[in-house]
């Protein structure tokens, strides 16, 4: 569920945001024989059909998941139905409250801790035969109390996307692609002229957080057990972004009358944007004549950094057919199937074994996948999503607000979640 304007699953959706070894995957219809010995014998098993609830980014994703599940169902003989939720969070909550949740479902990083702490999730991570194949950063995002709760479905990262026409018009070439903050600011100023701004993005943590990571910070530590919002690194990051806002080389998409950075780039109002790989679909559909180039986000004081957005395949603790649900998830996370999902709706594969094939198929988008090696996730502490929403409201006014004050408020709210 990709995440254009708010938090990913990237919305693979979000995420995302939403998550490849052609070697050893065979037909992709795993029987689960590679799972932890004895673990799967403890799973519920019945003739009950499976219900799979997803938060889809659109028709392409719904069709791809439905076809994949139908293929698995036909081969295994287990009936399964895919439901595209109108409001995934609401429908999941209602299912758990009624005691009849979907067997398998998209689960965001922001929802993981709440459902895991309530005992609503089957903790099946250790049973996955391919658990060591998932990117470590994704595993961290779905680890609760030291255990991988669910299989990362797919993911997205943020990188720098450049409007080729506007870049060339400013007399810039590939040798001018920025690799440092100073260079980013320099080219943004050169690109800013007339009705065009050098850089645009959404005024929210889900974009500016990448600069925090580049400075050596983030809102919480890697396990989301400690608030770090008011760190010197985060203040440095927001101060840099604020400087670009003040000199006019950066404008938020909303201030340009656009919904997100992709729209600002495609419409020609911005020469560069910070966006996730979901932007490729947006540009293809809404601005097919816009030619663009994806390059890594410039390194900050502490090196490369970006944010990742992802969802996982959750399995309900009360599912009457957990064994079949696990086999379905194993199939959906094979390299072969993840490559198919990527082709259908643009997500990045969550397993490292698919990287080589994916890069061959998507050479112009390689920076997005390479970002997995240095990306950090968004906070996963219970109720942290509301804190981030509050922070976004403040960051939209960053041009006139003190970065330290903004971060101090977020620090207090996040710290309250971990006490």
Secondary structure, 3 states (H helix, E strand, C coil): CCCCCCCCCCCCCCCCCCCCCCCCCCCCCCCCCCCCCCCHHHCCCCCCCEEEEECCCCHHHHHHHHHHHHHHHHHHCCCEEEEECCCHHHHHHHHHHHCCCCCEEEEEHHHHHHHHHCCCECCCHHHCCCHHHECHHHHHHCEECCEECCEEEEEEEEEEEEEHHHHHHCCCCHHHCCCEHHHHHHHHHHHCECCEEEEEECCCHHHHHHHHHHCCCCCECCCCCCECCCCHHHHHHHHHHHHHHHHCCEEEHHHHCCCCHHHHHHCCCEEEEEEECCHHHHHHHHCCCCCEEEECCCEECCECCEEEEEEEEEEECCCCCHHHHHHHHHHHCCHHHHHHHHHHHCCECCEHHHHHHHHHHCHHHHHHHHHHHCEEECCCCCCHHHHHHHHHHHHCCCCCCCHHHHHHHHHHHHHHHHC
